[in-house]
Amino acid sequence: MKRNFPIKLVLLIITVSLLVINCSEKKEPITKSDLEIKMNKIAEEYVKLALNIGKYDSDFIDAYYGPENWKPQVDSTEFNQTIYEQLNSKANSMLDELESLSVYNATELEKLRYRYLYKQLLACKTKIFMLNGVTLSFDEEAKALYDAEVPIHNEDFFRESITELDKLLPGKGTISERLQKFKERFKIPEERLKSVFDAAINECRKRTLKNIQLPPTENFTVEYVKNKPWGAYNWYKGNFYSVIQVNTDLPIYIDRAIDLAAHEGYPGHHVYNALLEWNLYRKKEWVEFSVYVLFSPQSLIAEGTANYGIEVAFPGEERIKFEKEVLFPLTGLDSSEAELYYKVLEQLDNLSYAGNEAARNFLDGKWNEQQTIEWLMKYNLRSKESAAKYLDFIKQYRSYVINYNVGLDIVKNYIERNGGTSDNPAKRWELFKHLLSTPQTPGGLRE
């Protein structure tokens, strides 16, 4: 059943709400002590609400390391109208409580916390509507869950990048055939994956530790898995520890070693989760950071910083230099065409937005599975097997796909707009660490 009114209400709230604590209204100001007590109470209720929603969608809670007794009891009850009304009422009351705190002369960090909780609660409220049968368009869902406006790219945008690729790729045949054949030259032999990833992880960690202080006990392990809809995943377990899984269903190319080591590990997801736990949950006792709600604005920040972190750790030509000197010898691959390979990858980055268009049209019911796969093969230049795998991801995670490229754009623009340019790496690391250690929202970074 399609129910549009609640979503319009959510989008109205998102549009008109400035989410800034101030003293503009003529009411009695709230004391700092009162604010902290009330914010902590709302934060605890938010965690418990999120955990309860997670009972009805196993993907909703990506990580939880808070009090064990806050976890709801598992039962066999399916989502129904009574549960919808209970959860929705709870979300509404918390949003009302937050709005009642608007009369306060807050510090910058308090404003960030307030806005973060508000946007996370709106995502929870949206998810409750979705569980109750609300149908959202792709763009409504991206706005309501991830606080993001997703740009539209037409076919001409992708054709330009494909034309540039056509000039770069050697050989004869279709551009897809030539691309796949060219990439095969850079495939990591499966028996060498571990040694290559270990070397990439060690270098990423070394570079991160030069610029960011991490919890002394932080650590992660890497597992190689199959039959997953994603390429890699960081399962954060709390206590500054992660399990990173790498999916070996499809070929893994040389560039993915640094990509995954940085994105999933240092300075990406592992560092992000560890710093939030260390700085906000452990030191400040802000309990909202004991839970990671996957379908929320936090994910856009997480994916955006994880992708941008690759460039932060390896600016300019440093990545190619390291790969040619260290990783290529470990793989046994020829490094003579490394520069050409990265020029090809640069053009392929523009084609990542074709995945957004595939998700938009598939989720909006405009394309069927075959049309979506054909689009991904034509404009994302994926093999048929890779396109089908990507469609599986869309089916399971829906508009989440926008967090990788839109998230990267938002994070990159914020850092570079504030002085973290390639010629000022110290400032870039400083701003990057700030994003990893404080409550942030996509809307806040766009201001």
Secondary structure, 3 states (H helix, E strand, C coil): CCCCHHHHHHHHHHHHCCCCCECCCCCCCCCHHHHHHHHHHHHHHHHHHHHHHHHHCCCCEEEECCCHHHCCCCCCCCCCHHHHHHHHHHHHHHHHHHHHCCECCCCHHHHHHHHHHHHHHHHHHHHHHHHCCCCCCHHHHHHHHHCCCCCCCCHHHHHHHHHHHHHHCCCCCCHHHHHHHHHHCCECCHHHHHHHHHHHHHHHHHHHHCCCCCCCCCEEEEEEECCCCCCEEEEEEECCEEEEEEECCCCCECHHHHHHHHHHHCCCHHHHHHHHHHHHHHCCCCHHHHEEECCCHHHHHHHHHHHHHHHHHCCCCHHHHHHHHHHHHHHCCCCCCHHHHHHHHHHHHHCCHHHHHHHHHHHCCCCCHHHHHHHHHHHCCCCHHHHHHHHHHHHHHHHHHHHHHHHHHHHHHHHHHCCCCCCCHHHHHHHHHHHHHCCCCHHHHHC
